[in-house]
Amino acid sequence: MRKSYKEYIRERLCRSDGNSFLMNLYPLRFAKSGDENWTKAHYELTGFPNKLIYKAWCMEHRFPRFKDLVEKHKPKLLLCVGSGFSDDFRLAFLPEEVLFEAGQNISLPSGKKCQRFEINNHQTTVFLMPFLGQGGVMSDKDLRFIGNRIV
């Protein structure tokens, strides 16, 4: 019997003894990424009056922890998915000395763009790429192209 995507994520990717780890930059999930998507329920949950302040808090308190973990554990690959969050991924994972560098630009067959960075003395490769799925990378051709650049 074929397992569901959610079962695969839970059983294979989100394990302390696994080979990979899946996470979001921001702990709260939103159906849409715009800053206007903030409700009274979000305020009551976080104490932040708007999404901009919530994101700033995450950048100040959460992102440095991510950088420390990447520097300490030196993962082989960080696959950062969502072109609209490119600047956020840079702040969360890239060291100061490459924060403003362009990285290696990679054009997918569809015309969509990715960026590749080498950090931790070339021990960690960081890919900044579009979302996988609707509105992002959907074609087998693009997925194979990315996969061949990762390995």
N, CA, C and O atoms as a GROMACS GRO file, in nm:
protein
  604
    1MET      N    1   0.084  -0.119   0.000
    1MET     CA    2   0.000   0.000   0.000
    1MET      C    3   0.088   0.125   0.000
    1MET      O    4   0.186   0.131   0.074
    2ARG      N    5   0.055   0.221  -0.080
    2ARG     CA    6   0.132   0.344  -0.092
    2ARG      C    7   0.100   0.437   0.026
    2ARG      O    8  -0.016   0.458   0.060
    3LYS      N    9   0.204   0.492   0.086
    3LYS     CA   10   0.185   0.582   0.199
    3LYS      C   11   0.155   0.723   0.150
    3LYS      O   12   0.195   0.762   0.041
    4SER      N   13   0.084   0.797   0.231
    4SER     CA   14   0.052   0.935   0.196
    4SER      C   15   0.175   1.023   0.214
    4SER      O   16   0.270   0.988   0.283
    5TYR      N   17   0.169   1.137   0.151
    5TYR     CA   18   0.276   1.236   0.161
    5TYR      C   19   0.299   1.274   0.307
    5TYR      O   20   0.413   1.283   0.353
    6LYS      N   21   0.190   1.298   0.381
    6LYS     CA   22   0.203   1.338   0.521
    6LYS      C   23   0.268   1.228   0.604
    6LYS      O   24   0.349   1.258   0.693
    7GLU      N   25   0.235   1.103   0.577
    7GLU     CA   26   0.298   0.992   0.649
    7GLU      C   27   0.448   0.988   0.617
    7GLU      O   28   0.530   0.965   0.706
    8TYR      N   29   0.482   1.009   0.490
    8TYR     CA   30   0.623   1.010   0.450
    8TYR      C   31   0.699   1.120   0.524
    8TYR      O   32   0.807   1.096   0.577
    9ILE      N   33   0.642   1.239   0.527
    9ILE     CA   34   0.705   1.352   0.596
    9ILE      C   35   0.725   1.317   0.743
    9ILE      O   36   0.835   1.335   0.797
   10ARG      N   37   0.621   1.268   0.808
   10ARG     CA   38   0.627   1.238   0.952
   10ARG      C   39   0.725   1.125   0.982
   10ARG      O   40   0.801   1.132   1.079
   11GLU      N   41   0.723   1.020   0.900
   11GLU     CA   42   0.804   0.902   0.929
   11GLU      C   43   0.947   0.912   0.879
   11GLU      O   44   1.036   0.847   0.935
   12ARG      N   45   0.973   0.989   0.774
   12ARG     CA   46   1.105   0.992   0.713
   12ARG      C   47   1.181   1.123   0.733
   12ARG      O   48   1.302   1.121   0.753
   13LEU      N   49   1.110   1.236   0.728
   13LEU     CA   50   1.181   1.364   0.730
   13LEU      C   51   1.184   1.430   0.867
   13LEU      O   52   1.279   1.501   0.898
   14CYS      N   53   1.085   1.409   0.947
   14CYS     CA   54   1.075   1.480   1.074
   14CYS      C   55   1.109   1.390   1.191
   14CYS      O   56   1.030   1.374   1.284
   15ARG      N   57   1.226   1.331   1.187
   15ARG     CA   58   1.272   1.241   1.293
   15ARG      C   59   1.407   1.289   1.343
   15ARG      O   60   1.492   1.332   1.264
   16SER      N   61   1.427   1.281   1.472
   16SER     CA   62   1.554   1.325   1.527
   16SER      C   63   1.669   1.236   1.481
   16SER      O   64   1.784   1.281   1.478
   17ASP      N   65   1.641   1.112   1.443
   17ASP     CA   66   1.747   1.022   1.398
   17ASP      C   67   1.750   1.009   1.245
   17ASP      O   68   1.818   0.922   1.192
   18GLY      N   69   1.676   1.095   1.175
   18GLY     CA   70   1.666   1.087   1.030
   18GLY      C   71   1.782   1.157   0.959
   18GLY      O   72   1.867   1.220   1.021
   19ASN      N   73   1.781   1.144   0.828
   19ASN     CA   74   1.884   1.206   0.745
   19ASN      C   75   1.846   1.345   0.699
   19ASN      O   76   1.929   1.416   0.643
   20SER      N   77   1.723   1.385   0.722
   20SER     CA   78   1.678   1.517   0.678
   20SER      C   79   1.582   1.576   0.780
   20SER      O   80   1.535   1.509   0.871
   21PHE      N   81   1.556   1.703   0.760
   21PHE     CA   82   1.473   1.776   0.854
   21PHE      C   83   1.389   1.875   0.776
   21PHE      O   84   1.440   1.940   0.684
   22LEU      N   85   1.263   1.888   0.810
   22LEU     CA   86   1.171   1.979   0.743
   22LEU      C   87   1.122   2.081   0.844
   22LEU      O   88   1.080   2.045   0.954
   23MET      N   89   1.125   2.208   0.806
   23MET     CA   90   1.079   2.313   0.896
   23MET      C   91   1.035   2.435   0.818
   23MET      O   92   1.066   2.448   0.699
   24ASN      N   93   0.963   2.524   0.885
   24ASN     CA   94   0.925   2.652   0.829
   24ASN      C   95   1.005   2.762   0.898
   24ASN      O   96   1.040   2.749   1.016
   25LEU      N   97   1.034   2.869   0.826
   25LEU     CA   98   1.104   2.981   0.887
   25LEU      C   99   1.022   3.042   1.000
   25LEU      O  100   1.076   3.078   1.105
   26TYR      N  101   0.894   3.052   0.978
   26TYR     CA  102   0.804   3.113   1.075
   26TYR      C  103   0.711   3.005   1.129
   26TYR      O  104   0.652   2.930   1.051
   27PRO      N  105   0.697   2.993   1.262
   27PRO     CA  106   0.619   2.884   1.319
   27PRO      C  107   0.470   2.888   1.285
   27PRO      O  108   0.407   2.782   1.276
   28LEU      N  109   0.411   3.005   1.265
   28LEU     CA  110   0.270   3.013   1.228
   28LEU      C  111   0.256   2.994   1.078
   28LEU      O  112   0.332   3.050   0.999
   29ARG      N  113   0.157   2.914   1.039
   29ARG     CA  114   0.131   2.892   0.896
   29ARG      C  115   0.018   2.984   0.852
   29ARG      O  116  -0.074   3.014   0.928
   30PHE      N  117   0.028   3.028   0.726
   30PHE     CA  118  -0.074   3.114   0.668
   30PHE      C  119  -0.112   3.061   0.531
   30PHE      O  120  -0.026   3.011   0.458
   31ALA      N  121  -0.239   3.072   0.496
   31ALA     CA  122  -0.283   3.029   0.364
   31ALA      C  123  -0.220   3.117   0.255
   31ALA      O  124  -0.192   3.070   0.145
   32LYS      N  125  -0.199   3.244   0.288
   32LYS     CA  126  -0.136   3.338   0.195
   32LYS      C  127  -0.024   3.408   0.270
   32LYS      O  128  -0.033   3.428   0.391
   33SER      N  129   0.082   3.444   0.199
   33SER     CA  130   0.201   3.496   0.267
   33SER      C  131   0.201   3.646   0.291
   33SER      O  132   0.293   3.696   0.356
   34GLY      N  133   0.104   3.720   0.241
   34GLY     CA  134   0.104   3.865   0.256
   34GLY      C  135   0.097   3.911   0.400
   34GLY      O  136   0.043   3.841   0.486
   35ASP      N  137   0.154   4.028   0.427
   35ASP     CA  138   0.156   4.081   0.563
   35ASP      C  139   0.018   4.118   0.615
   35ASP      O  140   0.000   4.135   0.736
   36GLU      N  141  -0.080   4.131   0.525
   36GLU     CA  142  -0.215   4.167   0.568
   36GLU      C  143  -0.289   4.051   0.635
   36GLU      O  144  -0.393   4.072   0.697
   37ASN      N  145  -0.236   3.930   0.622
   37ASN     CA  146  -0.303   3.812   0.677
   37ASN      C  147  -0.275   3.798   0.827
   37ASN      O  148  -0.200   3.710   0.869
   38TRP      N  149  -0.335   3.883   0.905
   38TRP     CA  150  -0.318   3.881   1.050
   38TRP      C  151  -0.454   3.905   1.112
   38TRP      O  152  -0.524   4.000   1.076
   39THR      N  153  -0.492   3.819   1.203
   39THR     CA  154  -0.625   3.829   1.262
   39THR      C  155  -0.614   3.849   1.414
   39THR      O  156  -0.506   3.846   1.471
   40LYS      N  157  -0.728   3.869   1.474
   40LYS     CA  158  -0.734   3.881   1.620
   40LYS      C  159  -0.682   3.753   1.685
   40LYS      O  160  -0.617   3.758   1.790
   41ALA      N  161  -0.710   3.639   1.624
   41ALA     CA  162  -0.662   3.511   1.677
   41ALA      C  163  -0.509   3.506   1.677
   41ALA      O  164  -0.449   3.454   1.772
   42HIS      N  165  -0.446   3.559   1.573
   42HIS     CA  166  -0.300   3.564   1.569
   42HIS      C  167  -0.247   3.654   1.682
   42HIS      O  168  -0.150   3.620   1.750
   43TYR      N  169  -0.312   3.768   1.698
   43TYR     CA  170  -0.272   3.860   1.804
   43TYR      C  171  -0.283   3.793   1.941
   43TYR      O  172  -0.192   3.802   2.023
   44GLU      N  173  -0.395   3.725   1.965
   44GLU     CA  174  -0.416   3.658   2.093
   44GLU      C  175  -0.315   3.546   2.116
   44GLU      O  176  -0.273   3.521   2.229
   45LEU      N  177  -0.275   3.480   2.009
   45LEU     CA  178  -0.179   3.370   2.019
   45LEU      C  179  -0.037   3.421   2.046
   45LEU      O  180   0.037   3.361   2.124
   46THR      N  181   0.001   3.531   1.981
   46THR     CA  182   0.140   3.577   1.986
   46THR      C  183   0.163   3.701   2.071
   46THR      O  184   0.272   3.721   2.124
   47GLY      N  185   0.061   3.784   2.084
   47GLY     CA  186   0.079   3.912   2.151
   47GLY      C  187   0.130   4.021   2.058
   47GLY      O  188   0.150   4.135   2.100
   48PHE      N  189   0.152   3.987   1.932
   48PHE     CA  190   0.200   4.085   1.834
   48PHE      C  191   0.081   4.146   1.760
   48PHE      O  192  -0.007   4.072   1.715
   49PRO      N  193   0.076   4.279   1.748
   49PRO     CA  194  -0.039   4.344   1.686
   49PRO      C  195  -0.048   4.327   1.534
   49PRO      O  196  -0.155   4.346   1.476
   50ASN      N  197   0.063   4.290   1.470
   50ASN     CA  198   0.058   4.268   1.325
   50ASN      C  199   0.166   4.170   1.281
   50ASN      O  200   0.256   4.135   1.357
   51LYS      N  201   0.154   4.125   1.158
   51LYS     CA  202   0.244   4.023   1.106
   51LYS      C  203   0.386   4.076   1.089
   51LYS      O  204   0.483   4.002   1.103
   52LEU      N  205   0.399   4.203   1.058
   52LEU     CA  206   0.532   4.262   1.040
   52LEU      C  207   0.615   4.253   1.168
   52LEU      O  208   0.733   4.219   1.163
   53ILE      N  209   0.555   4.283   1.281
   53ILE     CA  210   0.626   4.276   1.408
   53ILE      C  211   0.655   4.130   1.445
   53ILE      O  212   0.762   4.099   1.498
   54TYR      N  213   0.561   4.041   1.417
   54TYR     CA  214   0.583   3.898   1.439
   54TYR      C  215   0.704   3.848   1.359
   54TYR      O  216   0.790   3.779   1.412
   55LYS      N  217   0.710   3.884   1.231
   55LYS     CA  218   0.822   3.841   1.147
   55LYS      C  219   0.954   3.902   1.195
   55LYS      O  220   1.057   3.835   1.195
   56ALA      N  221   0.950   4.028   1.237
   56ALA     CA  222   1.072   4.092   1.289
   56ALA      C  223   1.120   4.020   1.414
   56ALA      O  224   1.241   4.002   1.432
   57TRP      N  225   1.029   3.980   1.502
   57TRP     CA  226   1.068   3.906   1.621
   57TRP      C  227   1.134   3.774   1.582
   57TRP      O  228   1.237   3.737   1.639
   58CYS      N  229   1.076   3.703   1.486
   58CYS     CA  230   1.134   3.576   1.441
   58CYS      C  231   1.274   3.598   1.385
   58CYS      O  232   1.366   3.520   1.412
   59MET      N  233   1.290   3.705   1.308
   59MET     CA  234   1.421   3.735   1.248
   59MET      C  235   1.525   3.763   1.356
   59MET      O  236   1.641   3.723   1.344
   60GLU      N  237   1.484   3.833   1.460
   60GLU     CA  238   1.578   3.869   1.566
   60GLU      C  239   1.608   3.753   1.660
   60GLU      O  240   1.721   3.740   1.707
   61HIS      N  241   1.510   3.669   1.689
   61HIS     CA  242   1.528   3.566   1.791
   61HIS      C  243   1.538   3.423   1.736
   61HIS      O  244   1.607   3.340   1.796
   62ARG      N  245   1.473   3.395   1.626
   62ARG     CA  246   1.470   3.260   1.572
   62ARG      C  247   1.581   3.238   1.468
   62ARG      O  248   1.648   3.134   1.469
   63PHE      N  249   1.601   3.335   1.379
   63PHE     CA  250   1.698   3.318   1.272
   63PHE      C  251   1.842   3.299   1.323
   63PHE      O  252   1.913   3.217   1.267
   64PRO      N  253   1.887   3.372   1.426
   64PRO     CA  254   2.024   3.346   1.475
   64PRO      C  255   2.041   3.202   1.524
   64PRO      O  256   2.149   3.144   1.510
   65ARG      N  257   1.937   3.144   1.579
   65ARG     CA  258   1.944   3.004   1.623
   65ARG      C  259   1.963   2.911   1.503
   65ARG      O  260   2.039   2.815   1.510
   66PHE      N  261   1.893   2.940   1.393
   66PHE     CA  262   1.909   2.861   1.270
   66PHE      C  263   2.054   2.868   1.222
   66PHE      O  264   2.114   2.767   1.187
   67LYS      N  265   2.108   2.990   1.220
   67LYS     CA  266   2.247   3.007   1.175
   67LYS      C  267   2.343   2.928   1.262
   67LYS      O  268   2.435   2.864   1.211
   68ASP      N  269   2.321   2.932   1.392
   68ASP     CA  270   2.406   2.856   1.484
   68ASP      C  271   2.398   2.706   1.456
   68ASP      O  272   2.500   2.637   1.456
   69LEU      N  273   2.278   2.656   1.432
   69LEU     CA  274   2.260   2.513   1.405
   69LEU      C  275   2.330   2.472   1.275
   69LEU      O  276   2.392   2.366   1.267
   70VAL      N  277   2.318   2.555   1.173
   70VAL     CA  278   2.382   2.525   1.044
   70VAL      C  279   2.534   2.527   1.060
   70VAL      O  280   2.603   2.441   1.005
   71GLU      N  281   2.585   2.623   1.134
   71GLU     CA  282   2.729   2.631   1.155
   71GLU      C  283   2.779   2.512   1.238
   71GLU      O  284   2.886   2.457   1.210
   72LYS      N  285   2.703   2.474   1.338
   72LYS     CA  286   2.744   2.363   1.425
   72LYS      C  287   2.735   2.227   1.355
   72LYS      O  288   2.829   2.148   1.362
   73HIS      N  289   2.623   2.200   1.288
   73HIS     CA  290   2.599   2.066   1.232
   73HIS      C  291   2.643   2.051   1.087
   73HIS      O  292   2.655   1.939   1.037
   74LYS      N  293   2.668   2.161   1.019
   74LYS     CA  294   2.717   2.160   0.881
   74LYS      C  295   2.641   2.062   0.790
   74LYS      O  296   2.701   1.968   0.737
   75PRO      N  297   2.510   2.083   0.774
   75PRO     CA  298   2.436   1.992   0.685
   75PRO      C  299   2.490   2.002   0.543
   75PRO      O  300   2.543   2.106   0.502
   76LYS      N  301   2.477   1.895   0.468
   76LYS     CA  302   2.525   1.895   0.330
   76LYS      C  303   2.440   1.985   0.242
   76LYS      O  304   2.491   2.048   0.150
   77LEU      N  305   2.311   1.992   0.271
   77LEU     CA  306   2.219   2.065   0.185
   77LEU      C  307   2.110   2.135   0.265
   77LEU      O  308   2.052   2.078   0.357
   78LEU      N  309   2.085   2.260   0.228
   78LEU     CA  310   1.968   2.334   0.275
   78LEU      C  311   1.887   2.369   0.151
   78LEU      O  312   1.934   2.444   0.066
   79LEU      N  313   1.768   2.316   0.141
   79LEU     CA  314   1.681   2.342   0.028
   79LEU      C  315   1.573   2.438   0.076
   79LEU      O  316   1.480   2.398   0.147
   80CYS      N  317   1.586   2.563   0.038
   80CYS     CA  318   1.495   2.669   0.084
   80CYS      C  319   1.394   2.695  -0.026
   80CYS      O  320   1.429   2.744  -0.134
   81VAL      N  321   1.269   2.662   0.000
   81VAL     CA  322   1.166   2.662  -0.103
   81VAL      C  323   1.069   2.778  -0.083
   81VAL      O  324   1.004   2.790   0.021
   82GLY      N  325   1.060   2.861  -0.184
   82GLY     CA  326   0.970   2.976  -0.184
   82GLY      C  327   1.045   3.102  -0.221
   82GLY      O  328   1.102   3.167  -0.134
   83SER      N  329   1.045   3.136  -0.349
   83SER     CA  330   1.122   3.252  -0.397
   83SER      C  331   1.083   3.382  -0.327
   83SER      O  332   1.166   3.471  -0.310
   84GLY      N  333   0.958   3.392  -0.287
   84GLY     CA  334   0.912   3.513  -0.218
   84GLY      C  335   0.976   3.532  -0.082
   84GLY      O  336   0.967   3.640  -0.024
   85PHE      N  337   1.042   3.430  -0.031
   85PHE     CA  338   1.107   3.437   0.100
   85PHE      C  339   1.259   3.437   0.087
   85PHE      O  340   1.330   3.410   0.185
   86SER      N  341   1.309   3.467  -0.030
   86SER     CA  342   1.453   3.461  -0.056
   86SER      C  343   1.533   3.545   0.044
   86SER      O  344   1.633   3.498   0.098
   87ASP      N  345   1.490   3.669   0.068
   87ASP     CA  346   1.562   3.755   0.163
   87ASP      C  347   1.556   3.697   0.304
   87ASP      O  348   1.652   3.706   0.380
   88ASP      N  349   1.443   3.638   0.340
   88ASP     CA  350   1.428   3.579   0.473
   88ASP      C  351   1.521   3.459   0.488
   88ASP      O  352   1.585   3.442   0.592
   89PHE      N  353   1.528   3.374   0.384
   89PHE     CA  354   1.620   3.260   0.389
   89PHE      C  355   1.764   3.307   0.401
   89PHE      O  356   1.843   3.248   0.476
   90ARG      N  357   1.800   3.411   0.330
   90ARG     CA  358   1.936   3.465   0.339
   90ARG      C  359   1.967   3.505   0.483
   90ARG      O  360   2.072   3.469   0.537
   91LEU      N  361   1.875   3.579   0.545
   91LEU     CA  362   1.895   3.622   0.683
   91LEU      C  363   1.904   3.504   0.780
   91LEU      O  364   1.980   3.507   0.876
   92ALA      N  365   1.826   3.402   0.754
   92ALA     CA  366   1.820   3.288   0.844
   92ALA      C  367   1.942   3.197   0.833
   92ALA      O  368   1.983   3.138   0.933
   93PHE      N  369   2.001   3.185   0.714
   93PHE     CA  370   2.101   3.080   0.695
   93PHE      C  371   2.238   3.126   0.645
   93PHE      O  372   2.338   3.061   0.674
   94LEU      N  373   2.245   3.235   0.572
   94LEU     CA  374   2.374   3.272   0.515
   94LEU      C  375   2.458   3.351   0.614
   94LEU      O  376   2.406   3.439   0.683
   95PRO      N  377   2.587   3.320   0.621
   95PRO     CA  378   2.674   3.398   0.709
   95PRO      C  379   2.690   3.540   0.656
   95PRO      O  380   2.671   3.567   0.538
   96GLU      N  381   2.726   3.628   0.745
   96GLU     CA  382   2.736   3.771   0.712
   96GLU      C  383   2.822   3.798   0.589
   96GLU      O  384   2.790   3.886   0.509
   97GLU      N  385   2.931   3.724   0.574
   97GLU     CA  386   3.024   3.752   0.463
   97GLU      C  387   2.965   3.722   0.325
   97GLU      O  388   3.019   3.771   0.226
   98VAL      N  389   2.858   3.645   0.315
   98VAL     CA  390   2.795   3.619   0.184
   98VAL      C  391   2.650   3.666   0.178
   98VAL      O  392   2.581   3.640   0.079
   99LEU      N  393   2.605   3.734   0.281
   99LEU     CA  394   2.466   3.774   0.291
   99LEU      C  395   2.419   3.855   0.170
   99LEU      O  396   2.305   3.840   0.126
  100PHE      N  397   2.505   3.940   0.115
  100PHE     CA  398   2.465   4.027   0.005
  100PHE      C  399   2.521   3.983  -0.129
  100PHE      O  400   2.507   4.055  -0.228
  101GLU      N  401   2.583   3.867  -0.134
  101GLU     CA  402   2.634   3.815  -0.262
  101GLU      C  403   2.520   3.756  -0.343
  101GLU      O  404   2.418   3.714  -0.288
  102ALA      N  405   2.537   3.753  -0.473
  102ALA     CA  406   2.432   3.704  -0.563
  102ALA      C  407   2.420   3.553  -0.560
  102ALA      O  408   2.312   3.501  -0.588
  103GLY      N  409   2.524   3.482  -0.528
  103GLY     CA  410   2.520   3.337  -0.539
  103GLY      C  411   2.527   3.296  -0.685
  103GLY      O  412   2.531   3.381  -0.774
  104GLN      N  413   2.527   3.168  -0.709
  104GLN     CA  414   2.529   3.117  -0.846
  104GLN      C  415   2.385   3.110  -0.895
  104GLN      O  416   2.303   3.039  -0.837
  105ASN      N  417   2.354   3.183  -1.003
  105ASN     CA  418   2.220   3.181  -1.060
  105ASN      C  419   2.202   3.057  -1.145
  105ASN      O  420   2.288   3.023  -1.226
  106ILE      N  421   2.090   2.991  -1.126
  106ILE     CA  422   2.057   2.871  -1.203
  106ILE      C  423   1.921   2.895  -1.268
  106ILE      O  424   1.823   2.922  -1.199
  107SER      N  425   1.916   2.885  -1.399
  107SER     CA  426   1.789   2.898  -1.472
  107SER      C  427   1.734   2.760  -1.502
  107SER      O  428   1.802   2.676  -1.561
  108LEU      N  429   1.611   2.738  -1.461
  108LEU     CA  430   1.544   2.611  -1.489
  108LEU      C  431   1.494   2.610  -1.633
  108LEU      O  432   1.478   2.717  -1.692
  109PRO      N  433   1.469   2.493  -1.690
  109PRO     CA  434   1.417   2.487  -1.827
  109PRO      C  435   1.291   2.571  -1.846
  109PRO      O  436   1.268   2.624  -1.955
  110SER      N  437   1.208   2.584  -1.743
  110SER     CA  438   1.084   2.663  -1.752
  110SER      C  439   1.110   2.813  -1.750
  110SER      O  440   1.019   2.891  -1.777
  111GLY      N  441   1.234   2.854  -1.719
  111GLY     CA  442   1.266   2.996  -1.707
  111GLY      C  443   1.267   3.044  -1.563
  111GLY      O  444   1.315   3.154  -1.536
  112LYS      N  445   1.217   2.965  -1.470
  112LYS     CA  446   1.222   3.002  -1.328
  112LYS      C  447   1.368   3.001  -1.282
  112LYS      O  448   1.453   2.934  -1.342
  113LYS      N  449   1.396   3.076  -1.177
  113LYS     CA  450   1.534   3.093  -1.130
  113LYS      C  451   1.556   3.032  -0.992
  113LYS      O  452   1.464   3.028  -0.909
  114CYS      N  453   1.677   2.985  -0.968
  114CYS     CA  454   1.724   2.938  -0.838
  114CYS      C  455   1.858   3.005  -0.811
  114CYS      O  456   1.924   3.055  -0.903
  115GLN      N  457   1.897   3.006  -0.686
  115GLN     CA  458   2.030   3.052  -0.649
  115GLN      C  459   2.096   2.945  -0.564
  115GLN      O  460   2.030   2.876  -0.486
  116ARG      N  461   2.226   2.933  -0.580
  116ARG     CA  462   2.304   2.833  -0.506
  116ARG      C  463   2.417   2.905  -0.434
  116ARG      O  464   2.483   2.992  -0.491
  117PHE      N  465   2.438   2.868  -0.309
  117PHE     CA  466   2.546   2.922  -0.228
  117PHE      C  467   2.623   2.807  -0.164
  117PHE      O  468   2.566   2.703  -0.133
  118GLU      N  469   2.750   2.826  -0.146
  118GLU     CA  470   2.834   2.732  -0.071
  118GLU      C  471   2.876   2.804   0.057
  118GLU      O  472   2.934   2.912   0.052
  119ILE      N  473   2.845   2.744   0.172
  119ILE     CA  474   2.883   2.803   0.301
  119ILE      C  475   2.954   2.697   0.385
  119ILE      O  476   2.968   2.582   0.343
  120ASN      N  477   2.998   2.736   0.503
  120ASN     CA  478   3.069   2.644   0.594
  120ASN      C  479   3.189   2.580   0.524
  120ASN      O  480   3.206   2.458   0.526
  121ASN      N  481   3.272   2.664   0.462
  121ASN     CA  482   3.390   2.614   0.390
  121ASN      C  483   3.352   2.506   0.288
  121ASN      O  484   3.417   2.403   0.279
  122HIS      N  485   3.246   2.532   0.213
  122HIS     CA  486   3.196   2.443   0.107
  122HIS      C  487   3.142   2.311   0.160
  122HIS      O  488   3.128   2.215   0.083
  123GLN      N  489   3.112   2.304   0.288
  123GLN     CA  490   3.053   2.181   0.343
  123GLN      C  491   2.901   2.181   0.330
  123GLN      O  492   2.839   2.075   0.336
  124THR      N  493   2.841   2.300   0.314
  124THR     CA  494   2.695   2.311   0.304
  124THR      C  495   2.659   2.386   0.176
  124THR      O  496   2.710   2.494   0.148
  125THR      N  497   2.568   2.326   0.099
  125THR     CA  498   2.514   2.391  -0.020
  125THR      C  499   2.374   2.440   0.014
  125THR      O  500   2.292   2.366   0.067
  126VAL      N  501   2.348   2.567  -0.018
  126VAL     CA  502   2.217   2.627   0.006
  126VAL      C  503   2.154   2.657  -0.129
  126VAL      O  504   2.212   2.728  -0.212
  127PHE      N  505   2.033   2.604  -0.152
  127PHE     CA  506   1.956   2.634  -0.272
  127PHE      C  507   1.836   2.720  -0.233
  127PHE      O  508   1.759   2.682  -0.144
  128LEU      N  509   1.820   2.835  -0.297
  128LEU     CA  510   1.701   2.917  -0.284
  128LEU      C  511   1.621   2.894  -0.411
  128LEU      O  512   1.670   2.925  -0.520
  129MET      N  513   1.501   2.843  -0.399
  129MET     CA  514   1.426   2.805  -0.519
  129MET      C  515   1.278   2.831  -0.504
  129MET      O  516   1.229   2.852  -0.393
  130PRO      N  517   1.204   2.830  -0.616
  130PRO     CA  518   1.058   2.851  -0.610
  130PRO      C  519   0.989   2.736  -0.536
  130PRO      O  520   1.046   2.629  -0.517
  131PHE      N  521   0.865   2.763  -0.495
  131PHE     CA  522   0.784   2.658  -0.434
  131PHE      C  523   0.773   2.540  -0.529
  131PHE      O  524   0.780   2.556  -0.651
  132LEU      N  525   0.756   2.424  -0.472
  132LEU     CA  526   0.728   2.305  -0.552
  132LEU      C  527   0.576   2.290  -0.558
  132LEU      O  528   0.511   2.286  -0.454
  133GLY      N  529   0.521   2.283  -0.677
  133GLY     CA  530   0.378   2.271  -0.692
  133GLY      C  531   0.319   2.392  -0.760
  133GLY      O  532   0.391   2.472  -0.820
  134GLN      N  533   0.188   2.406  -0.751
  134GLN     CA  534   0.116   2.509  -0.824
  134GLN      C  535   0.176   2.648  -0.801
  134GLN      O  536   0.194   2.691  -0.688
  135GLY      N  537   0.206   2.716  -0.911
  135GLY     CA  538   0.266   2.849  -0.905
  135GLY      C  539   0.416   2.845  -0.893
  135GLY      O  540   0.480   2.950  -0.896
  136GLY      N  541   0.475   2.728  -0.881
  136GLY     CA  542   0.619   2.715  -0.867
  136GLY      C  543   0.673   2.612  -0.964
  136GLY      O  544   0.636   2.610  -1.081
  137VAL      N  545   0.761   2.528  -0.914
  137VAL     CA  546   0.822   2.423  -0.997
  137VAL      C  547   0.728   2.304  -1.000
  137VAL      O  548   0.702   2.241  -0.898
  138MET      N  549   0.677   2.273  -1.119
  138MET     CA  550   0.581   2.163  -1.132
  138MET      C  551   0.624   2.058  -1.233
  138MET      O  552   0.584   1.942  -1.222
  139SER      N  553   0.703   2.096  -1.330
  139SER     CA  554   0.733   2.001  -1.438
  139SER      C  555   0.839   1.900  -1.396
  139SER      O  556   0.929   1.930  -1.318
  140ASP      N  557   0.827   1.781  -1.451
  140ASP     CA  558   0.928   1.678  -1.426
  140ASP      C  559   1.064   1.726  -1.476
  140ASP      O  560   1.167   1.698  -1.415
  141LYS      N  561   1.064   1.799  -1.586
  141LYS     CA  562   1.188   1.849  -1.645
  141LYS      C  563   1.261   1.942  -1.546
  141LYS      O  564   1.381   1.929  -1.526
  142ASP      N  565   1.186   2.035  -1.485
  142ASP     CA  566   1.246   2.125  -1.386
  142ASP      C  567   1.294   2.049  -1.263
  142ASP      O  568   1.403   2.076  -1.212
  143LEU      N  569   1.213   1.955  -1.215
  143LEU     CA  570   1.251   1.878  -1.095
  143LEU      C  571   1.376   1.796  -1.120
  143LEU      O  572   1.465   1.789  -1.035
  144ARG      N  573   1.386   1.733  -1.236
  144ARG     CA  574   1.507   1.656  -1.269
  144ARG      C  575   1.628   1.748  -1.279
  144ARG      O  576   1.737   1.716  -1.232
  145PHE      N  577   1.607   1.864  -1.341
  145PHE     CA  578   1.716   1.961  -1.357
  145PHE      C  579   1.770   2.003  -1.220
  145PHE      O  580   1.892   2.004  -1.199
  146ILE      N  581   1.680   2.037  -1.127
  146ILE     CA  582   1.721   2.076  -0.991
  146ILE      C  583   1.791   1.958  -0.923
  146ILE      O  584   1.897   1.975  -0.863
  147GLY      N  585   1.731   1.841  -0.932
  147GLY     CA  586   1.790   1.722  -0.869
  147GLY      C  587   1.930   1.695  -0.916
  147GLY      O  588   2.016   1.659  -0.836
  148ASN      N  589   1.956   1.713  -1.043
  148ASN     CA  590   2.090   1.693  -1.098
  148ASN      C  591   2.188   1.798  -1.049
  148ASN      O  592   2.308   1.772  -1.043
  149ARG      N  593   2.140   1.917  -1.014
  149ARG     CA  594   2.229   2.022  -0.962
  149ARG      C  595   2.258   2.003  -0.813
  149ARG      O  596   2.360   2.048  -0.762
  150ILE      N  597   2.167   1.934  -0.745
  150ILE     CA  598   2.183   1.913  -0.600
  150ILE      C  599   2.287   1.807  -0.573
  150ILE      O  600   2.369   1.823  -0.483
  151VAL      N  601   2.286   1.698  -0.650
  151VAL     CA  602   2.378   1.587  -0.623
  151VAL      C  603   2.518   1.615  -0.671
  151VAL      O  604   2.606   1.531  -0.656
   0.00000   0.00000   0.00000
